[in-house]
Amino acid sequence: MSLIYKPKQGIVIRRITFLCLLVLFTFGAYRLYSTCFPPAESIQYGWLSQPLTQITIPLVEYDIIISYRLFISLGIWLFSVLLSFWASFRHARLSEFLIETESEMRKVSWPIFREVVTSSVVVIITIIILGVFMFLSDIVFDKFFGTIF
């Protein structure tokens, strides 16, 4: 049995999905480590932040404090990464959705750069014209209703 569900299909979109989830869960684990656990001064939960040991990275002189909250954050991060790997590569329904998404994206007729620039200029000019129209309409109605009331 293969480690990946339908390994030859939808590889690009599955890898991008996994990498996005990896970045999201890494940021979440860092936020959990840095802000969600109580500080060491807390009497009730102080054991979470009590340092067990300290490691210094030699080239950058950065200290890493090994504590229970670090282990908890890394455990949650590892569980999240394994869950995202399973969801991206092993889960049949989600993998089928990602495979179909990639196949549909390949069928899309993407515009050339000149078409994108032309369409963008048309949209910007239309927005400017509508903005000026709304501004002038607001001034006219303000003057009109200012004289009535």
SULGI-V326801 format. One record per residue. N is the residue number from 1. RES is the residue in three letters. PHI is phi in whole degrees, 0 to 359 (none if undefined). D_CENTER is the distance of its C-alpha to the mean C-alpha in Angstrom with 2 decimals. Layout:
N;RES;PHI;D_CENTER / N;RES;PHI;D_CENTER
This chain:
1;MET;none;32.14 / 2;SER;283;29.15 / 3;LEU;290;26.09 / 4;ILE;247;23.90 / 5;TYR;287;24.53 / 6;LYS;48;25.95 / 7;PRO;295;25.13 / 8;LYS;270;26.19 / 9;GLN;243;24.05 / 10;GLY;65;20.48 / 11;ILE;293;19.70 / 12;VAL;297;17.45 / 13;ILE;292;15.05 / 14;ARG;290;15.18 / 15;ARG;294;14.49 / 16;ILE;296;11.46 / 17;THR;298;10.17 / 18;PHE;297;11.31 / 19;LEU;295;9.86 / 20;CYS;296;6.19 / 21;LEU;295;7.36 / 22;LEU;298;9.38 / 23;VAL;296;7.15 / 24;LEU;298;5.49 / 25;PHE;288;9.21 / 26;THR;293;10.66 / 27;PHE;297;9.33 / 28;GLY;296;10.50 / 29;ALA;293;13.73 / 30;TYR;296;14.35 / 31;ARG;296;14.12 / 32;LEU;298;16.31 / 33;TYR;294;18.69 / 34;SER;274;19.02 / 35;THR;235;19.24 / 36;CYS;278;19.72 / 37;PHE;275;22.83 / 38;PRO;289;26.07 / 39;PRO;289;27.79 / 40;ALA;294;30.78 / 41;GLU;285;33.23 / 42;SER;294;32.44 / 43;ILE;287;35.54 / 44;GLN;288;34.20 / 45;TYR;242;31.09 / 46;GLY;297;32.10 / 47;TRP;295;32.31 / 48;LEU;295;28.50 / 49;SER;260;28.43 / 50;GLN;295;31.79 / 51;PRO;291;31.51 / 52;LEU;271;32.89 / 53;THR;200;33.01 / 54;GLN;226;31.55 / 55;ILE;241;30.60 / 56;THR;249;30.71 / 57;ILE;280;29.02 / 58;PRO;296;32.04 / 59;LEU;288;30.89 / 60;VAL;253;28.57 / 61;GLU;53;30.42 / 62;TYR;252;27.39 / 63;ASP;265;28.26 / 64;ILE;247;26.31 / 65;ILE;267;27.73 / 66;ILE;275;27.89 / 67;SER;215;27.94 / 68;TYR;296;27.35 / 69;ARG;294;24.12 / 70;LEU;294;22.83 / 71;PHE;295;24.02 / 72;ILE;295;22.48 / 73;SER;297;19.00 / 74;LEU;293;19.38 / 75;GLY;294;20.74 / 76;ILE;295;17.90 / 77;TRP;298;15.45 / 78;LEU;297;17.86 / 79;PHE;300;18.19 / 80;SER;295;14.46 / 81;VAL;294;14.42 / 82;LEU;296;17.62 / 83;LEU;295;16.48 / 84;SER;290;13.49 / 85;PHE;296;16.14 / 86;TRP;298;18.55 / 87;ALA;293;16.36 / 88;SER;280;15.44 / 89;PHE;241;18.95 / 90;ARG;250;21.50 / 91;HIS;290;20.91 / 92;ALA;295;23.22 / 93;ARG;293;21.95 / 94;LEU;292;18.27 / 95;SER;296;19.53 / 96;GLU;298;21.94 / 97;PHE;298;19.39 / 98;LEU;293;17.30 / 99;ILE;297;20.69 / 100;GLU;294;21.88 / 101;THR;297;18.81 / 102;GLU;296;19.38 / 103;SER;293;23.08 / 104;GLU;290;22.73 / 105;MET;294;20.59 / 106;ARG;289;23.46 / 107;LYS;277;25.91 / 108;VAL;291;24.40 / 109;SER;271;26.67 / 110;TRP;279;24.56 / 111;PRO;287;26.37 / 112;ILE;280;27.84 / 113;PHE;299;27.04 / 114;ARG;297;30.21 / 115;GLU;295;29.35 / 116;VAL;296;25.94 / 117;VAL;296;27.75 / 118;THR;298;30.55 / 119;SER;296;28.42 / 120;SER;295;26.40 / 121;VAL;296;29.73 / 122;VAL;298;31.10 / 123;VAL;295;28.22 / 124;ILE;296;28.47 / 125;ILE;296;32.26 / 126;THR;298;32.11 / 127;ILE;295;29.83 / 128;ILE;296;32.22 / 129;ILE;298;35.25 / 130;LEU;295;33.90 / 131;GLY;296;32.96 / 132;VAL;296;36.49 / 133;PHE;300;38.02 / 134;MET;296;36.22 / 135;PHE;297;37.25 / 136;LEU;293;40.84 / 137;SER;298;40.97 / 138;ASP;295;39.84 / 139;ILE;296;42.58 / 140;VAL;298;45.22 / 141;PHE;294;44.43 / 142;ASP;295;44.32 / 143;LYS;294;47.75 / 144;PHE;297;49.10 / 145;PHE;286;48.14 / 146;GLY;291;49.11 / 147;THR;281;52.63 / 148;ILE;285;52.93 / 149;PHE;264;51.84
